Amino acid sequence: MTLSERNTFFKIGIAFSAVCVLAVLGASFWTVSFYSEIEESVRRPSNFFHFITGFMANDYLAVHVSLSALVLFSLVGLIIIHFYFERTSAPEILYIAIFVVSFAFEVIRLILPLQMLVNFSSFYVLIASKILLFARFLSIFSLFAAGLCAAGLEVQKTRNVIFVIIIAALITIMGVPIDVLNWDTGFNMINGYSSLFRMIELVVFLTTMASFIIAAKIRNTKEYNYVAIGIFLALAGRNILLNADTWAGPVLGVLLLSAGTGFLCLKLHKIHLWL
């Protein structure tokens, strides 16, 4: 993929993220005032962050802020990536951009309170949930591809790699049962095989970290070790913002996601600046 084609993807991603930001703003006029009327959901997100903050009462406004922060981060992050890498050939940055643009799909979570307001068919909730699940797995698979690229994957195969990770994300969500009548306090639909999906995310995460560490040794470039640290922080922030239902989530999640993504992009820019 040429620089021109990659930059075109950046611009398309920026436009898409901007539309999603506007969608969040529009939906906010409907949903924010409605949150106080929503009955407490029985189930709360099950993850390590919630294990720590589970003693805090959930607040749907905090959930709204968390998902809005992800959508806004997608727009701002892509603008910064396009600005810094417009003339810099860095094969990994395309996959990082896919990781960032996937956050814009979190606007879909607002379909749950909107359904309670408008009372439209659950079929649309099912389709939306499938799209959101696809975007989330495309997100982590793109980081995996970035790690492989750093470890020596041929740049000429970029289109094939993107096709493969899209197919992998589609296969992962295919046939997944989703309970359209139940959702947790993080505005996440309850889907089957959640333990299996968490295992897949963990394996992909560890493999991605290992790929960048291996790249540091193969290419004798210690900055790739710092990229791995940035990915760790970014994924930690992402997972907090995906599942947090308390006010501890937006603050810590945004800090980790911003610090991690910014750090890894700075290091990638430094690696490829003199190539």
C-alpha positions as CSV (number, residue, x, y, z in Angstrom):
1,M,0.0,0.0,0.0
2,T,1.4,3.4,-1.0
3,L,1.6,6.4,1.2
4,S,-1.1,8.1,-0.8
5,E,-3.5,5.2,-0.3
6,R,-2.7,4.9,3.4
7,N,-3.3,8.6,3.8
8,T,-6.6,8.3,2.0
9,F,-7.6,5.7,4.6
10,F,-6.6,8.1,7.4
11,K,-8.9,10.7,5.9
12,I,-11.8,8.3,5.5
13,G,-11.3,7.2,9.1
14,I,-11.3,10.8,10.2
15,A,-14.6,11.5,8.4
16,F,-16.2,8.4,9.8
17,S,-15.1,9.2,13.3
18,A,-16.4,12.8,12.9
19,V,-19.8,11.4,11.9
20,C,-19.8,9.2,15.0
21,V,-18.9,12.1,17.2
22,L,-21.9,14.0,15.8
23,A,-24.1,10.9,16.4
24,V,-23.0,10.8,20.0
25,L,-23.9,14.5,20.4
26,G,-27.3,14.0,18.8
27,A,-28.1,10.9,20.9
28,S,-27.0,12.7,24.1
29,F,-30.0,15.1,23.8
30,W,-32.2,12.0,24.0
31,T,-30.4,9.7,26.4
32,V,-28.7,11.8,29.1
33,S,-31.8,13.0,30.8
34,F,-33.3,9.5,30.6
35,Y,-30.5,7.7,32.5
36,S,-32.0,8.5,35.9
37,E,-35.2,6.6,34.9
38,I,-33.4,3.4,33.8
39,E,-33.8,0.7,36.4
40,E,-30.6,-0.8,37.7
41,S,-29.3,-3.7,35.7
42,V,-28.8,-6.9,37.6
43,R,-25.5,-7.7,35.9
44,R,-22.4,-5.5,36.1
45,P,-19.3,-5.9,33.8
46,S,-17.0,-8.7,34.9
47,N,-13.4,-7.7,34.6
48,F,-10.4,-6.9,36.7
49,F,-11.1,-3.2,36.8
50,H,-14.7,-3.8,38.0
51,F,-13.3,-6.2,40.7
52,I,-11.4,-3.2,42.1
53,T,-14.1,-0.6,41.7
54,G,-17.1,-2.9,42.3
55,F,-17.8,-1.2,45.7
56,M,-18.7,2.0,43.8
57,A,-22.3,2.5,42.6
58,N,-22.8,2.4,38.9
59,D,-23.7,5.5,37.1
60,Y,-25.1,5.5,33.5
61,L,-23.8,9.0,32.9
62,A,-20.3,7.7,33.6
63,V,-20.9,5.0,31.0
64,H,-22.0,7.7,28.6
65,V,-18.9,9.7,29.2
66,S,-16.7,6.6,28.8
67,L,-18.1,5.6,25.4
68,S,-18.2,9.3,24.2
69,A,-14.5,9.6,25.2
70,L,-13.7,6.6,23.0
71,V,-15.5,8.0,20.0
72,L,-13.9,11.4,20.5
73,F,-10.4,9.8,21.0
74,S,-10.9,8.0,17.6
75,L,-11.3,11.3,15.9
76,V,-8.5,13.2,17.7
77,G,-6.2,10.2,17.5
78,L,-6.6,9.7,13.7
79,I,-6.0,13.5,13.1
80,I,-2.8,13.3,15.1
81,I,-1.7,10.1,13.3
82,H,-2.4,11.6,9.9
83,F,-0.5,14.8,10.8
84,Y,2.7,13.0,12.1
85,F,2.8,10.1,9.7
86,E,1.6,11.8,6.5
87,R,5.1,11.7,5.0
88,T,6.6,9.0,7.1
89,S,6.6,5.4,5.8
90,A,5.8,3.3,8.9
91,P,4.0,0.0,8.0
92,E,2.8,-0.6,11.5
93,I,0.9,2.7,11.8
94,L,-1.8,1.6,9.4
95,Y,-2.8,-1.2,11.8
96,I,-2.6,1.2,14.7
97,A,-5.0,3.5,12.8
98,I,-7.4,0.6,12.4
99,F,-7.1,0.1,16.2
100,V,-8.0,3.7,16.8
101,V,-10.8,4.0,14.3
102,S,-12.5,1.0,15.8
103,F,-13.3,3.1,18.9
104,A,-15.8,5.1,16.8
105,F,-18.1,2.1,16.7
106,E,-18.7,2.4,20.4
107,V,-21.4,4.9,19.6
108,I,-23.4,1.7,18.9
109,R,-23.8,1.1,22.6
110,L,-26.2,4.0,22.8
111,I,-28.7,1.9,20.9
112,L,-29.7,0.3,24.2
113,P,-31.0,3.4,26.0
114,L,-32.4,4.6,22.7
115,Q,-34.4,1.4,22.3
116,M,-35.9,1.9,25.7
117,L,-36.9,5.4,24.6
118,V,-38.2,4.7,21.1
119,N,-39.1,1.0,21.5
120,F,-37.9,-0.2,18.1
121,S,-37.4,-3.8,17.1
122,S,-34.8,-5.9,18.9
123,F,-33.6,-7.1,15.5
124,Y,-31.7,-3.8,15.0
125,V,-30.1,-4.2,18.5
126,L,-28.9,-7.7,17.4
127,I,-27.4,-6.4,14.2
128,A,-25.8,-3.4,16.0
129,S,-24.3,-5.7,18.6
130,K,-22.8,-7.9,15.9
131,I,-21.2,-4.9,14.3
132,L,-19.8,-3.7,17.6
133,L,-18.4,-7.1,18.4
134,F,-16.8,-7.3,15.0
135,A,-15.2,-3.8,15.5
136,R,-13.8,-4.8,18.9
137,F,-12.1,-8.0,17.5
138,L,-10.9,-6.1,14.4
139,S,-9.3,-3.7,16.9
140,I,-7.2,-6.3,18.7
141,F,-6.4,-8.3,15.6
142,S,-5.1,-5.1,14.0
143,L,-2.6,-4.7,16.9
144,F,-1.6,-8.3,16.3
145,A,-0.9,-7.5,12.7
146,A,1.1,-4.5,13.7
147,G,3.3,-6.8,15.9
148,L,3.8,-9.2,13.0
149,C,4.7,-6.3,10.7
150,A,7.3,-5.0,13.2
151,A,8.7,-8.5,13.5
152,G,9.4,-8.8,9.7
153,L,6.1,-9.3,7.8
154,E,6.5,-8.2,4.2
155,V,5.1,-4.7,3.7
156,Q,3.8,-5.7,0.1
157,K,1.3,-8.0,1.7
158,T,-0.6,-5.2,3.5
159,R,-3.9,-5.7,1.7
160,N,-3.8,-9.4,2.3
161,V,-3.2,-8.9,6.0
162,I,-6.1,-6.5,6.3
163,F,-8.3,-9.0,4.4
164,V,-7.2,-11.8,6.8
165,I,-7.9,-9.9,10.0
166,I,-11.3,-8.8,8.7
167,I,-12.1,-12.5,7.9
168,A,-10.8,-13.5,11.3
169,A,-13.0,-11.0,13.1
170,L,-16.0,-12.1,11.1
171,I,-15.4,-15.8,11.8
172,T,-14.9,-15.0,15.5
173,I,-18.3,-13.4,15.9
174,M,-20.1,-15.8,13.5
175,G,-22.8,-17.7,15.3
176,V,-22.2,-16.0,18.6
177,P,-25.5,-16.0,20.6
178,I,-26.5,-12.6,21.8
179,D,-29.2,-12.0,24.4
180,V,-31.0,-8.8,23.0
181,L,-33.2,-8.6,26.1
182,N,-30.3,-8.3,28.6
183,W,-27.3,-6.0,28.9
184,D,-24.9,-5.0,31.6
185,T,-24.5,-1.7,33.3
186,G,-21.7,-0.7,30.8
187,F,-24.3,-0.8,27.9
188,N,-22.8,-4.0,26.6
189,M,-25.1,-6.8,25.3
190,I,-24.8,-10.2,27.0
191,N,-23.2,-12.6,24.5
192,G,-22.3,-16.2,24.7
193,Y,-18.8,-17.7,24.9
194,S,-17.5,-14.6,26.8
195,S,-14.8,-16.6,28.6
196,L,-13.6,-17.9,25.2
197,F,-13.5,-14.4,23.9
198,R,-11.5,-13.1,26.8
199,M,-9.0,-15.9,26.3
200,I,-8.7,-15.0,22.6
201,E,-8.0,-11.3,23.6
202,L,-5.4,-12.4,26.1
203,V,-3.6,-14.7,23.6
204,V,-3.6,-12.0,21.0
205,F,-2.4,-9.4,23.5
206,L,0.5,-11.6,24.7
207,T,1.5,-12.5,21.2
208,T,1.4,-8.8,20.1
209,M,3.7,-7.8,23.0
210,A,6.0,-10.7,22.2
211,S,6.2,-9.7,18.6
212,F,7.4,-6.2,19.4
213,I,9.9,-7.5,21.9
214,I,11.2,-9.9,19.2
215,A,11.3,-7.0,16.7
216,A,13.5,-5.1,19.1
217,K,16.0,-7.9,19.2
218,I,15.9,-8.8,15.5
219,R,16.2,-5.1,14.4
220,N,18.4,-4.1,17.3
221,T,16.0,-1.2,18.0
222,K,15.1,-0.8,21.6
223,E,12.3,1.6,20.8
224,Y,10.1,-1.4,19.9
225,N,10.2,-2.4,23.5
226,Y,8.7,1.0,24.3
227,V,6.1,0.4,21.7
228,A,5.1,-2.8,23.5
229,I,4.7,-0.8,26.7
230,G,2.5,1.7,24.9
231,I,0.3,-1.1,23.6
232,F,0.0,-2.5,27.1
233,L,-1.2,0.9,28.4
234,A,-3.5,1.6,25.5
235,L,-5.2,-1.8,25.8
236,A,-5.6,-1.3,29.5
237,G,-7.3,2.0,28.9
238,R,-9.5,0.6,26.2
239,N,-10.7,-2.2,28.3
240,I,-11.5,0.1,31.2
241,L,-13.5,2.4,28.9
242,L,-15.4,-0.5,27.4
243,N,-16.6,-1.9,30.7
244,A,-16.4,0.8,33.3
245,D,-19.8,1.8,34.9
246,T,-18.4,4.1,37.6
247,W,-16.7,7.5,37.5
248,A,-13.4,5.9,38.1
249,G,-13.5,4.6,34.5
250,P,-13.5,7.7,32.3
251,V,-10.6,9.3,34.2
252,L,-8.2,6.4,34.4
253,G,-9.3,4.9,31.0
254,V,-8.7,8.1,29.1
255,L,-5.3,8.7,30.7
256,L,-4.1,5.2,30.0
257,L,-5.4,5.1,26.4
258,S,-4.0,8.5,25.6
259,A,-0.6,7.9,27.2
260,G,-0.3,4.4,25.7
261,T,-1.3,5.4,22.1
262,G,0.7,8.6,22.1
263,F,3.8,6.8,23.5
264,L,3.7,4.0,20.9
265,C,3.1,6.5,18.0
266,L,6.0,8.7,19.1
267,K,8.3,5.7,19.3
268,L,7.2,4.3,15.9
269,H,7.7,7.8,14.4
270,K,11.2,7.9,15.8
271,I,12.0,4.4,14.5
272,H,10.9,5.2,10.9
273,L,11.9,8.9,10.8
274,W,15.4,8.1,9.6
275,L,14.7,5.1,7.5
